[in-house]
């Protein structure tokens, strides 16, 4: 995918089925989406990564330990700075 592509992340087909992603790949996908300005609920993270809500909650808790991600009004967001 070229850098000048005007498509949003949601338009991009995943390279491999979600169930085959490793934990590190799931973390990278969600971190990238949040860094691009997405706001996601835990349920949306679970759907995007093909995991349970419990696994998605665990994943985002680990992401939030090392990135400026926070939970506000039912959505996970990344600080702009």
SEPA-39603 format. One line per 4 residues: number of its first residue (from 1); their letters; for each residue x, y, z of C-alpha. Coordinates in steps of 0.02 Angstrom, whole numbers, plus 32768, in hexadecimal, padded with zeros to 4 digits. Last residue first. Layout:
BEGIN
NUM = A = X/Y/Z; ...
This chain:
BEGIN
81 = XXXX = 8024/82DC/843D; 7F7B/82AD/83F7; 7F4E/8239/8486; 7F0F/818F/844D
77 = XXXX = 7E5A/8159/8466; 7DFC/80C4/84AD; 7D41/80DF/84B0; 7CB9/80CB/8534
73 = XXXX = 7CB4/8182/8565; 7D70/818E/8578; 7DF3/8105/8582; 7EA9/8137/856B
69 = XXXX = 7F3A/8112/84F6; 7FE0/816E/8506; 8046/80D2/84DD; 80A7/8058/854B
65 = XXXX = 802B/8020/85D0; 7F96/8048/8561; 7FC7/7FBD/84E8; 7FC5/7F3D/8575
61 = XXXX = 7F19/7F74/85B0; 7EE0/7F74/84FA; 7F10/7EBD/84E8; 7EC2/7E85/858C
57 = XXXX = 7E1F/7EDB/855F; 7E25/7E8C/84B2; 7E3F/7DE1/8500; 7DA9/7DF9/8573
53 = XXXX = 7D3E/7E3B/84E4; 7D68/7D9E/8482; 7DDE/7D9E/83EE; 7DD3/7DB8/8332
49 = XXXX = 7E45/7E4F/8335; 7DCC/7ECD/82EA; 7D36/7E81/8346; 7D8E/7E82/83EE
45 = XXXX = 7DCA/7F34/83D2; 7D19/7F68/83A6; 7CD8/7F17/8447; 7D5E/7F73/84AB
41 = XXXX = 7D1E/8015/8460; 7D84/806D/83DD; 7DB2/8120/83B5; 7E1A/812E/8317
37 = XXXX = 7E96/81BB/8304; 7F20/816C/829C; 7F7D/8140/833B; 7EE4/80DD/8373
33 = XXXX = 7EE6/8076/82D2; 7FA2/805B/82E0; 7F96/8022/8395; 7F08/7FAB/8368
29 = XXXX = 7F67/7F5A/82D9; 800C/7F54/833A; 7FBA/7F01/83D0; 7F67/7E7F/8361
25 = XXXX = 800F/7E5D/830D; 8065/7E47/83B5; 7FDD/7DD0/83F1; 7FF4/7D69/8353
21 = XXXX = 7F78/7D77/82C6; 7F2D/7CD5/8283; 7E7C/7CF2/82C1; 7E75/7D96/8262
17 = XXXX = 7E87/7D42/81B9; 7F22/7D7B/815A; 7F4D/7E18/80FB; 7EB9/7E7B/813D
13 = XXXX = 7E5C/7EDB/80B7; 7E73/7F96/80C7; 7DD4/7FFE/80C1; 7DCD/8011/817F
9 = XXXX = 7E7C/805D/817E; 7E3B/80EB/8113; 7E62/80F4/805A; 7EB9/818B/800F
5 = XXXX = 7F57/812F/7FD9; 7FEB/81A6/7FD9; 8055/8137/8048; 804B/80A6/7FCE
1 = X = 8000/8000/8000
